[in-house]
């Protein structure tokens, strides 16, 4: 199911003043894709995602899900439509005193699911999220990752077309985060559900998002296919997120000069794993020392950065830079390090 936001904004009236949480924003999420929204705290991510199912009503604009303009629906019709938009949260939102089975049953009863079909549906959901053996355990006794799996099962209970994930992995350790992201990818593939995931963690976006929007101060400042956005970032905040992954710093003892420079290069796609430095050692009369290097995978496509120190004649260093600039799939960058 597709999502279309048309000139949507949100302004709160707090203590006699207006606070613009989301500036006029238009966004299209295609049917069956995983769309990521990344930004620091206060960027407007949660406001935007809650506008999709009208947990927050927009100050301006329209929200269209599939063929339905949610902003024009009656309260009764909106409640019915929301049953097809699942949502998972950072803090799981489970009833801790109830069992896993009862937590999922609660959602099905609230939606007036056919009573005789409830046990079978819960069995299907528990199998889907890998908790078939946890049905009778109280939610309070589950690990964080298991609780989020129950949260996902609850969100999927009514066979939604869309799944909204509000910082769904922020309370989890890295290994558990990876397992939850793998589960979400599997759900997306097997059920065809459109997923919108918001996060402040670059690790989440690079692992799961087909496309991404970078948010700051209540607006999407940069968007596109995830690999393209982060291999060629335009905005400073986007560059900061890339820097968070690679975490390169020029050693304090290195004093740069025209004869002693630090160069960082970016390897794109198919060139990312080639041993490029061997060619530079061979073809240039320079002292070259590797300072840092790392390859990450964004949606399974490699993106590598290599930082090295070059010392020698200025003319030879400039010739090296020209060579790099003329090599396809390799670029000099200035925002790493």
N, C-alpha and C positions, 0 to 999 in steps of 0.2 A: 504494500500500500504506500502510495506517495504522500509526501507532506509538502505543502506550499504555504509559506508565510509571505504575506503581501503588505509591505510597509508597516509592519507590526512594531509597536512601541509600548513601553510601560513606564508610567510615572506614578510615584507614591506621594501622598500628601501627609507629611510628617511634621507635627509641631509647628503648623503654620507656614511650612515651606514645601516646595515641590522638589522631589528627588527623582531624577531621570535614571532609572535602573537599566533601561534598554532604549537606545535611540532607534529611530525608524529603520527597520531591518527587513530585507526580503531574502528568502532562502528557499531553495527547492531541494528536497531529499527524494531521490528516486526509489521506486519500489524495489525492495530486496537488497538495498545497499546498507553498508555500515558507515554512518556519518559520525565523525568525531568533532567535538567542540573543546578546544583547549584554551586555557587562560588562567591567570593568577586569581587569587581570592578577590572578589568584588568586581570581576570583569563583566558580570551579567549572564554567566552560563546557566545557572540554576533558574534564573528568571525566564530565560528564553525557553528552556526545556519544559518548564511548567506552563508556558503559554501554549505549547503544542496540544496538551489535553485540557486546556482551559482551567487548570487548577488556579491559575492567575488569568484574569480577564484582561485583554489588551486595552490600553488607552486609545490606541488608533490601530487601524489595519484589520486584516482578516486572516483567519487560519483555516486552510482547506485541507482535509484529510481524505484522500481518494476523491470522491465526488461530493463530499459533504462539507459545506461551509459551517464549521462548528460555531462561529460567532453569531450565526443566525438561528441556531437550534433552540427549541424550548428547553427548559430545565429537565423535563422528563426525557426528551429525545437525547439530550446531551449526556445524561446519566447512562442511558442505554449504549450510546456510542463509545463512552469511556471504557466500557467493558471489553472493547476490542483494542484498547491501548494499555498494555501492561507497563508497570513501572517498578524498578528496583532502586534501593536507596543505600547510602553509605552505612547506616546503622541498622540495616536489616528489617526493622519494624515487625519483628515477630512477637507473638504472645509467649513469653518465656515460660509460663507455668503450664502451657499446653504441649502436647506431643507434636511431632512433625506431621503426623496424619491429621491431627485436629487443626493445626495451623492452615493447612491447605483446604481442609473441609470447610473452615470458616468462610473463606473466600467464595467457594462454590455455593454454600448456603445463601450467602448475602446476594448472590446474583441469581438466586432461584433456579439453580441447575437441577435437572431432573434427578430426584432423590435416589432412584434405583441405579442410576449410572455413576453416582459419586464414587463408590469404592473402586470401580474399574478405572475411572479418570485419575484418581489419586495414585493408583498403581502405575499407570502409564507415566505420570509426571515424575514419580520417584525413580523409575527406571531411567527416564530421560536425563535426570540430573545426577544419577549415580548414587542414590541414597535408598535403594530398595530395602536395605537391611537396617535402616534407621527409623522406620515408620513409628515405632512405639516409644522412642526416646524423647524425653522432654527437650524443648528447644534450648533451655538453659544449660544443658549438658553437651551441647554441640560446640565444635571449634568454629572460629570465625568463617573459615571457608565453607564448612557445612551449613552454617546459618545462611550464608549468601546463596547457597544452592537451594535451600528451602525458599528463600526470597524469590529466586528465579522461578521455581516451580509454582509458587503462588501467582506470580505475574503472568505465567503462561496458562493458568487454570482455565480461562475462558476462551482459549484459542485466539489470542490477539493477532492483529495484523501488524502491530507496531510494538516495539519494546523500547522504553525510555530508561536509560541508566544514569542515575545522578550520583557521580563519584562512587560508583559501585565497588571499586577495589581499593579505595583510599585507606580503609581500616585493616587491610590485609598485608601479610608479608609477601616478598617478591615471588616465592615459589607458589603460594596460594593464588596470588594475583594471576600468574601465568595459567594456572589450571582453570580459573574462572573465565579468563579470556578465551582459552581453547574451547570451553563449553559454549560460550556465546557464539564463537565462530561456527561451531558445529550446529547450533540451533539455527543460525542464519542460513547455513547451507541446506540443512535437511528440511526445515519448515518454511524457508523463504521469507522469514519475518524481517521487516525493515527495522534496523536498530539505530538509535541515536544515543551516543555515549558522551557524557561530559566529564572532564577530568582536568587536573592541573599537572598530570604526570605524562611526560613525553614517552615514557616506556609503554604506556597503555596505547597511545595513539599510533606509534610506529608498529605495534604488534597487530592491531585489529582494524584500523580505519581505512576504508577505501578512499574516502575524501575527508578533508578536514577544514574547519574554519577556526582561525586564531582570533580570540576575542580580547578586547581591552577597552576599559572605560565605557562599557555598554554598547559596543558595536563590533561587528566582524571586520577586522582590518585586513585580513588576507585569507584567501580560500582557494581550494583546488584539489587535484589529486594529491594524496598524502606525500608520495615520493617527490613530486615536483615542487610542492611547497617547501619541503625541508631540504631539498638539494639546492634550491635557488631561493632562499628566503630574502624577502625585500624589506620587511619591517624589523626594527630593532628587537622587538619582543620575540618575534619568530626566530631571529638569530640567537637570542638568549636561550630559547628552548633547545636549539641544536647544540649550543655550547654546553648545556647541562649534561647531555649524553656523553660528549667526548672529553670534557673537563681538561682541556689542554692549558698549560701555563708555560710561559717562557721562564726558564730557570733564572733566578735573581743574579747569579754570578756572570751571566752572559751580558756583555756590554756591546750593544749594536753600533755599527759604524758602516760607512760605504763599503769597506773592505771585509766586514764581518756582519752578515745579515741572517735573520731567521725567516725562513719561507715555509708557509703552510699550503699544501696542495690538497685538492679534493678529487677523489677518484669516483667516476660515475659509472653505474651499471656494470657492463661487461668488462670494463678496465679495472674494476675495483680491486681485484686480487692479483693483478700482474705485478711482477717484481720490477717496478719502474726504476728504482734507484740504481740497479746494476748498470743500466744504460747511461745514467748521469755520471756515475763513477768513471765509466769507460770513455765517455765523449767530452768531458770537461776537465780542464786543468785546475781543479779546485779541491780544497779540503771539505768533505761533506760528512756531517755527523748527524745521525738520527737522534732527535730529542723525544719524539712521541709518535705513536701511530695506532690507529684503531679502525676496524671495520665493523659497522653495525648494519643490520638488515631492517629495512623499512618496507613492510608488506612483502617480505621475502626477496626484496631487491637490495643488493649490496650498495652501501654508501660509505666510502672510506676517507679518512683524513690522515695526512702524514706531515709532521712538523720536523724540519731539519735545519741545521746550521750550516751555512756555506761561508768559507773564508778564501780570499785570494784577490786577484786583480779586479777592480771595479768593472772593467770592460768584459771580463769573462763571466762575472756574476750577471751582468745585464744580458749577455748572450744566452745564459742559462734560462733567465726569466722569459726571454723571447721564445726559446725552444718550448718551454712549458706552455706558454700561451698559444702556441701553434699546434699543440698536440691534442687531438680529439679525445673527448672523454675525461680530460684532466684540466682542472682550473686552479689558479691561485686564488686564495681567499684571505680576507683580512679580519674576519670576525671570530675566528677560532684561535685562541691563544692570547 
